[in-house]
Amino acid sequence: MTDRFMLNRRQLLKTSAAGAALGLASASFPISRAFAAAATVGFIYVGPKDDYGYNQAHAEGAASLKGIEGISVVEEENVPETVDVQKTMESMINLDGASLIFPTSFGYFDPHMLAMCAKFPDVQFRHCGGMWNKDKHPMNAGSYFGYIGMGQYLNGVVAGHTSKSKKLGFVAAKPIPQVLLNINSFLLGARSVDPTITCQVIFTGEWSLAVKEAEATNALVDQGADVITCHVDSPKVVVETAAGRGAFVCGYHANQSPLAPEKYLTGAEWNWAKVYKMFVDDLVAGAPLPNFTRGGLADGFVKMSPLGPAVGEAARKQFDATLAEMMKGGFSVIKGPLKSNKGAVVATEGQAFVETAIELESMDYLVEGVVGSTA
Amino acid sequence: MDATEIGLWGVPLAILGGAIRVSTPFIFVSLGEAITERSGRINLGLEGTLVFGAMTAYAVAVMTNSPWLGLLAAAAAGLCFGLFHGWICKFPKVNDIAIGIALMLFGSGLAFFFGKPFIKPKAPNLPAIPFGAWSDIPQVQAALDVNVLFLIGAALSLVLWWAFRNTRAGLIVRVVGDSSDAARAMGLNPNTVRLLATGVGGALAGIGGAYLSLYYPGSWTERISSGQGLMAVALVIFARWNPLGCFAAALLFGGAGALGPALQSVGVTQGYYLFYAAPYILTLIIMIATSSPTRSLAGAPGELSITK
């Protein structure tokens, strides 16, 4: 009976030849399609696409493309940052004929996306948050990101006015540059109101761990923090837990005010629809896609949630003034004299890093006033 | 002492609070698994049952506006999953571990599929009893807000521990788990007993899931469990199939899990990855300390496929 399932040598050769032919045919498929009017765009998310957070922000951007003529969108959610994402990219290219792929999670970039770039030189890959470098990385790769640290600075301004205990709390996933910049910006925003404010940070070690995020939020509130914000994939649990304990919250990634209408102050949100539209317009026009795309509040990459009912008059005024300043461009959050919380000088007197400064994307310190450690 | 500043006292308080808050799903899943394994079967699918229970409870609570109906629905869904496992496993040459893994994936997948429309709406939560009302420190009040399910879980572990020793039903489950031949000689049908034991185990796991989505952390997302169901199954072996041991092990896991965030919140920030490994390191230490080269696992049911 087992004979039926055994392949003899001839069958094996035949099958693999057919497989190879299929592989060739599908590999040539995207080349003929790459710059045609009709194109398929692939989106890959690390979590569920309605998580009130990071993935939802991207999925809303992807959804905004669906009305554009000649563009079809394929999506896959819950793809781990492992070799799985390579398989997902391969199947989007070979089976769906995708000519532009957006792997949206940080860990997809190196080595997974880079491996696919080498394997499919005719497909374009644009990664969210990665550091594309023309000396190190291929030309069909690229990265895009927004200066959302500015939004966290504005969160901090409102938090600084609202906090009574002068202690803020930050639930963070992993100590990577983007997260550190957000933590530092949040505190510096608050310190622009009152330079004695401190911010306690707790790293959970993973992008999405509901129970640990709830525990971290409880621990922060126990230590007297009365305004909480976060940088995890889905802020839902943090927002609900903090509000349940009576603390105020600042949102992140998307608008979480429906979860805690009374306690929600404001939030730093992504506006990916704008960014994805830009890429797809270039694709349809047959123009080369930019490899390194960045933008902030003024470019419409990032937006703020409407201010909540608990925000006072003084906070509202400083929020509006700071926002207006940022919209002019050239605003710097990290400016000297500034020390890290280990005492090292990170910016000397007169030195300022504007939002576009590339140094900020390799940040590895927490500024003075942040209680926490990067390792 | 300032009411908002509790400093280092935050650590023991967080461990206590964490033990109470985080342990409940572990308690229910491990008690359920203890019943199943005592009858001689392993149901690895409880992780899937937990996730499906969480989704069902949340969905029903959203639709009916009653968390208690959600809890009932989760228990019923868990019962179905358990009975399904028990029914398939009665056929000859079926491997209960393989079926368990299949059901784990099936349960999670089905929960994700049906759960999509329920991620956004907000469900009413299960009530908590404020045992901390005597204190005027808000942190103590928060730590001692005990959910009724935790109390039910504690009572249940006591009842099960007593029932396994002192009741006819407990004896039947144990004899079926220790020797099918002896059970048949007594006129018992091992398959029926195991079917019921797996069903009850599934129902308890479903209740554990309801706690996750309806109390702590209290919302339905696809990442709600992050492997707690699997860990609870492992806890049963750690607890040597003793319901009281399951309860203690669950408390230990909950408390140790709260250690990492609590230490960071008081400023012990170096090496937090190590603190997050605390529950697993503790498990290893206890396993090594209580193992013996001269005897096999004490209390292991003889019919379990891992001990056969």
Interface residues (C-beta under 8 A of the other chain):
Chain A: G47 P48 D50 D51 Y52 N78 S165 Q200 V201 I202 F203 T204 G205 E206 S208 L209 A210 V211 K212 E213 A214 E215 A216 N218 A219 L220 V221 D222 Q223 G224 D226 S234 K236 V237 E240 T241 G244 R245 G246 L259 V371 G372 S373 A375
Chain B: T4 E5 I6 G7 G10 L13 A14 G17 G18 R21 V22 F112 K116 I119 K120 K122 P138 Q139 A142 A143 L212 Y216 P217 G218 S219 T221 E222 R223 I224 S226 Q228 G257 A258 G260 P261 A262 Q264 S265 V266 G267 T269 Q270 G271 Y272 Y273 Y276
